[in-house]
Amino acid sequence: MSPTTSTDFRIQGMQHIGVATSDMDHSLRFFRQLFGMDIPFFDSIQDAPLMDSHTRGNTISKRASMVLNLQGGCAFEVLRADSFEPTAASWDIAPGDLGITAVQMKTRDIQKMHTHARSIAGSACDETICKTPWGASTFYLSDPDGNRFQILEANDWFENNGHPSGGALGCTIGVSKMEAAMGLYADILGFDKVLSDTTGVQSDWAHLPHGGESFRRVRLTQSAPGAGGFGQLTGQTYIELVQAHDRAGTFIFKDRIWCDIGFAHLGFDVRGMAPLGETLAKKGFGFRCDTADAIGMGETKVHCTYIDDPDECWLELIEVHKVPIIEKWGLFLDVQKRGADEPLPRWMLKALRFSRIKDK
């Protein structure tokens, strides 16, 4: 039985991408303007003892802000270390390096989004639009910290507010052994449908570091995505696994720790954390840390665990218990009282617009 249709647990899909930055407020404003990520879920400063295994045993403090685009797509958890000064990688992160090397963002109109992105990101955005191996129009850009984003067209949307960008629809993850990575992402996390599998020089990467080299590139999605929770808002999500053939990829956080600058983790929305943990442990992907119960981030209550993929890419598993819909009105939702396949009411999700941040 496919893991995503297990009666014991369900992987609803991707929920968010952790984006660690050097300047929190500047990045939040940049993401609002460029990607329309203007709906906040929480913004708090807290210690992060769960991440001790990835911070050399030292408990760090960080500010975290979860933001999303209500048109559709996954959220960002924007992070900024509070107890130390974060550093960037000492090299230009390239396709095939190990970990999350790019985040894919959705748009209705690639030409309109390209014009918009050039006006915001300037020379950090590609001058031209190119084609992926599967024939989609695309371009790349970087945020002020050098984090790389890929823009792709999508046709599944929750609403239309006129902004040219939606939220995240996937990410690109570098791996050292494709089959070992597939054992986690496809066989357990349910991204089991292969949409594209190409090997060789990738023409849309010609301008990226090491872009003229050979790669195997496998694009995955869920054959049976979860219908419950925030699924109608996040839409279909994708993972692209990349293995470099001409060199050994370098771990993107080499000589650094979690909350240093970069794509810190990938978060999945799950139901049935305990049986999922048992399955992961049997396959050698046991929890690195576990809250063991719901914890609070502002008024949001979640059960969080972390695992590593075979190359130590950090993956967060989140079982949502309580979320604020309109916090100032005291409107919250107890997600655990709803069936795993029961989506949140559209009116409730649309009510999130009342918390939108508008820049002057």
N, C-alpha and C positions, 0 to 999 in steps of 0.2 A: 504494500500500500504506500502511495506517495506520502511523504512526511507532511505536506501541506494539506492533506485530507485525512490525517490521522484523527481518530476519535479522542486521542489523549492530549494532543497539542496541535496548534496551528501557527504557521508562520504567515501572518497577514500580508507581509511585504516589507519593503524598506520603509523606515519612518523618518530618519534624519541623517545628516552628515555632520560630524563634528569638525568645525573649521577653527583652528587655533591661530590667533592673530597677535600682532604687536601693539595695535592701538584699537581697543574695543569700540569706542564710540565712532571713530572714523570708519571702521569696517562695517558697523551696523548701518551707518548712513549710506555708505557705498553700496551695500547689498540692497537697501531700500530703493535707491535711485536706479541701479542697474538691473536688478532682478525683481523688484517689487516685493521684497521680503519685508513687509511692513506690519504684519500681525504678530504681536508678541504673546508668547505663552507664559514665560517667566523670565525674570532677570534677577540673579542673586549672587552673592559672594559666599562661598562655603569651602570648608576643608574637603579634600578628596581622598579619604583613607582607602577607598575601594581601589584606587589606582596605585597603591604603594608598590605593587609588583612591577609597575612600569615607570616608577619614579625613583628607582634605586633604593627602595625601602624607606624613603622619606615622604611623610605626608605633606602634600603641597596644598596651598589655597588657590582658588581660581574663581574668576567671575564667569558665569555662564548665562547666556540669553538664548532662548529658543524662539525662533521667528519663522514665519511661513508666508507664502503667497496664496491668498484665498482663491485665486483662479484655478489652482491645482498644482500638484507636485509635492515632493517631500520637503521637510523643514531643514533649516540649519540650526545646529547648536553652536553658536559663536562663543568661543572661549578666549580668555586672556588670563595668563598666570598672574596671580596677585602676590605670591610670596617669593617670586624670583623673576628675573628679567629673561623673557623667552628669546631663543636664538633660532635663526633659520638654518637650513641645510647649507653646508659649505660648498656645494656643487649645484649645478642646474639639474634638478630632478628630471629624469627622462622616462619615456615609455619603457616598460620592462624593469624599472627599479621596483623594489619589493614594498608593497603597501599601496595606498590609494594615491595614484598619480594625477588623476583628473576627476572632476565632478561634472556630470552631464546635466545640462539645464534645458528645459522645454520651451518652445515657442510655437505660436501658430503660423508665423510668417518669418522665414529666415532672413529675407531681404530687409524687412522692417526692423528686425532685431539687430541685424548687422549695422544698420545706420545708427540706431539708438546706442549700441555698444561702443561704436567708434566715437560718438559724441561724449560718452562718459569715461571710457577707458583710454581713449586716444591711441597712442602707438603700442599700448599693451594689448591691443586687439588686432587680430589678423587683418591685413588690408583686403584680402579677397576671400571668397567663399569657395570651398572645394567639395569633393565627393568622398564619402566613406567607401570601404570595400563592398558594402551592401547597397550602395547607390544613393544614400541619403546626402542631402546638402548639409554642410557643417562648417563651422569655423571655431577658432580657439581664442581665448583671451586670458589675461592674468589679473588678479586683484593686486592691491598695493603691496602685499607681502609676497607676491610671486606665486600664489596658489593658482593652478591652471584649471580653467573651466572650458568645457566643450558645449556648443549650442547645437541642438537638434530639434527638428520639427516633430510635433506630436498632435494627435487628434482627440485625446481624451481630456476633457476639461470639466471643472466643477461650475465655474461661472466666468463671466467676461467683464472685466472692469476697464478694458482698454489698454492696459499696460502690455508692451510687446513681449515681456518675459513671463514665464510661469516659474514654479519652483523646480527642485531637482527631480530628475527622472531616473538617475542611475549614477554609476561611477565606474572608473577604470582601475583595476587592481593588478599590480604586477606580481607574478608568481615565479617560483623557480622550477616547479614540476607541475605541469598542467593536470595530469591525472590525479595527483594528490589533492590539488585544490578543488577539482570537480567532486571529489569524495565528500567534501564539506558543503560547498555552495550548491551543488546539484542534488546530491543524494540525501542530505539532511535538511538544509535550509530551503530546499524546494525550487531553486532556480534551475530547473531540469530541462527546459526547452531550449535547444540550440537554434538560434536564429541565423548565425553566421559563424563560419570556422575557416579562417584564411591563414596561409603561411607565406611569408616572403616579405619584400619591401612594401611598406604601406604608404601609398602616395599622399594621403592626407597628413602624414607625419613628417614629410620631407623637410619642413622648416623647424621641427622640434629637435632638441638635443638627441643625438644618436639616431635621428630619424631615417637615415639612409641605410640602416642595418636591417637584418631579417628578424621577423617576429612571428610567433603563432598568436593569433588573436581570436578569442571565442566570445561571442556575444550571447548572453543568456537572459531568459525571463522565466517567470513561473507559468507552468502549464495550468495550474489550478490556484490562482491567487486568492487570498482571503477576501471575503465580501463584507466582513464586519468592520467595526471600529471606524477608522478614518480612511478606509479603502477607497470610497468614492471621491475623496479629496486628493489623496496621493496619486491615484490612478495606477496604470501599469508601470512597473519598475524594472530596471535592467542592470545587470552586472556584466562588465566586459573584463575577461581574464586575459592577461598578456604575458607571454613568456619570451624573453629575449634569447635569440639563438647565437648571436655573435659575441656575447659577453655575459658575464654573471651580473645580474642586477644587484644593486646596492640597496639595503634597507633604508627607507626614506628617513627614519629616525636614528640612523647610526650615530652613536656617541651623543645622543640627545634623549630627552624623556618626553612622556606624554604631557601635552600642553605647551611644548615648544612649537614653533610656527610650522603649520602644515595641516593636512587633513588627518585629524587625530583619530577618528574612528568612524565606523559605519554602524548605524543603529537600526535594528529590526523590531517591528511591532509583533508581539507574540501573545498567544493565549495558552495556558497550561505550562507554566515554567518548570514545575517539578518533573513531569514526565519528559519534557524536552531535555532537561538536565541529565536524566538517566540515559537517554539515547545518545547524547553527546559524549558522556563519560565512557560508554561502551565503545565508542568509535575513536577514543583518544583525544577528544576535544572538551575535556571537563572544564567547569567554571574556574576561572582564575580568581574570581571574587564574586560574592553574592550578598546582597542586602538581607536575604532570607525573609524579608517582609517588605511591605510598602514603606518608602521613605518620602519625605517631603522636600519639594523644591518650590518654595513659595506655597501656593495653594494646590499645586499639582502633586499627586501622590502616585508613585510608581514603584514597581519591583524591578530592580536592575541586576543584571549579571554581565560579566565580560568573559569572552573566550578569545583565543588567538587562532588565526588560520595557520596552515603549515609553515608560513613564512613570517609569522608574528604580526600580521596585520591585525589591528585591534578591532574587535566586533562587540558591540553592545546589544544585549537582548533586553527588551523593555516590555513589561506587562503593565499596562496602564490601569490604575484603580480609580483615580478621581482627577478630573480636569476642570479648570475654570472655563466657562463659556462667556459670561460677562461678570468678571470678578467684582466690579464696583457695585453691581446689583445683587451680589451674593448668589449668582446662578452658576451651579456646578453640576457635573454629571458623574454618577457612580457607574463606571463602565462595567464593573464586575457583575452588575445586576442584569446585564444584557447578554443575549446569546452570542457565541463566538462569530456567527455569521450574520448577526443583526447590525446593519449599518446605523450610524448615528443619524438622527433626523436631520434632513436638509435645513430646516429652519434653524436648528440649533447651531449647525456649522456656519450658516450664513450670519448668525448673530455675532460671530467673531469679528465682523467688520466694525462693530462699535468700539473695538479696542485699537483700531488702526492708528499708526503713528504717521502724522503728516509733517513733512519737512517744510520749513518756511522758505 
